[in-house]
Structures are given as C-alpha cells and as structure tokens.
Amino acid sequence: MKRNMSNTDRIVRTVIALLFAYLYFGGIVTGALGVVLLVVAVVFLLTSIFAFCPIYYLLKIRTWKEA
C-alpha cells in the first residue's frame, strides 16, 4: 500500500474517530446509529494509522504530495 493521505487528512480523520468513539462510549448515541459510528471510527483510525485510504485509491485521489 502506497501512502495516499496527507498528515492534515490523517489528523482530521483521527479527531473525527475520537469524537465518534466518545459519542458511542459516552452513551450519547446508542443503538444502531451508535454501532455505525463506532465502525466508522475504527475505519477512520485504521486509515489514519496506515496513511492509506482504499476509497481514495479507487477514485485516484491523493492528498499526499511526494517530495
């Protein structure tokens, strides 16, 4: 997997993932919507860690600019 996400993109995804996790574990959002938010949070966190987004790859989007 070749990196296709910029550091800014990774930070934004991590913040959103933390927010979604807080909403779920804080009991603010429950039920099916809470589970969906938690799944999205995990996906965002994993894509941030690996700096690779499969959807970006399919759409040929790159926010990472190689030197």
DAFENPE-V240692 format. One record per pair of residues at least 24 apart in sequence whose C-alpha atoms are under 10 Angstrom apart, sorted by the first residue. I is the first residue (numbers start at 1). J is the second residue. D is the distance in whole Angstrom. If there is no record, write none. Layout:
# DAFENPE-V240692
[[I:J:D] [I:J:D]]
This chain:
# DAFENPE-V240692
[[1:50:9] [1:51:9] [1:52:7] [1:53:9] [1:54:9] [1:57:10] [2:50:9] [2:51:8] [2:52:7] [2:53:10] [2:57:9] [3:50:8] [3:51:5] [3:52:5] [3:53:8] [3:57:10] [3:62:8] [3:63:9] [3:64:7] [3:65:10] [3:66:9] [4:50:10] [4:51:6] [4:52:5] [4:53:7] [4:54:9] [4:56:7] [4:57:7] [4:60:9] [4:61:7] [4:62:5] [4:63:6] [4:64:5] [4:65:8] [4:66:9] [5:47:9] [5:48:8] [5:50:9] [5:51:5] [5:52:6] [5:53:7] [5:56:8] [5:57:10] [5:61:9] [5:62:6] [5:63:5] [5:64:5] [5:65:9] [6:48:9] [6:51:7] [6:52:9] [6:62:8] [6:63:5] [6:64:4] [6:65:7] [6:66:10] [7:48:9] [7:51:8] [7:63:9] [7:64:8] [8:63:9] [8:64:9] [9:47:10] [9:48:8] [9:51:9] [9:63:7] [9:64:9] [10:44:9] [10:45:8] [10:46:10] [10:47:8] [10:48:5] [10:49:8] [10:50:9] [10:51:7] [10:52:9] [10:53:10] [11:45:10] [11:48:7] [11:49:10] [12:44:9] [12:48:9] [13:41:8] [13:43:9] [13:44:6] [13:45:7] [13:46:9] [13:47:8] [13:48:6] [13:49:10] [14:41:8] [14:42:10] [14:43:10] [14:44:7] [14:45:6] [14:46:9] [14:47:9] [14:48:6] [14:49:9] [15:41:9] [15:44:9] [15:45:9] [16:40:9] [16:41:7] [16:44:8] [16:45:9] [17:41:4] [17:42:7] [17:43:8] [17:44:6] [17:45:6] [17:46:10] [17:48:10] [18:42:9] [18:44:9] [18:45:8]]
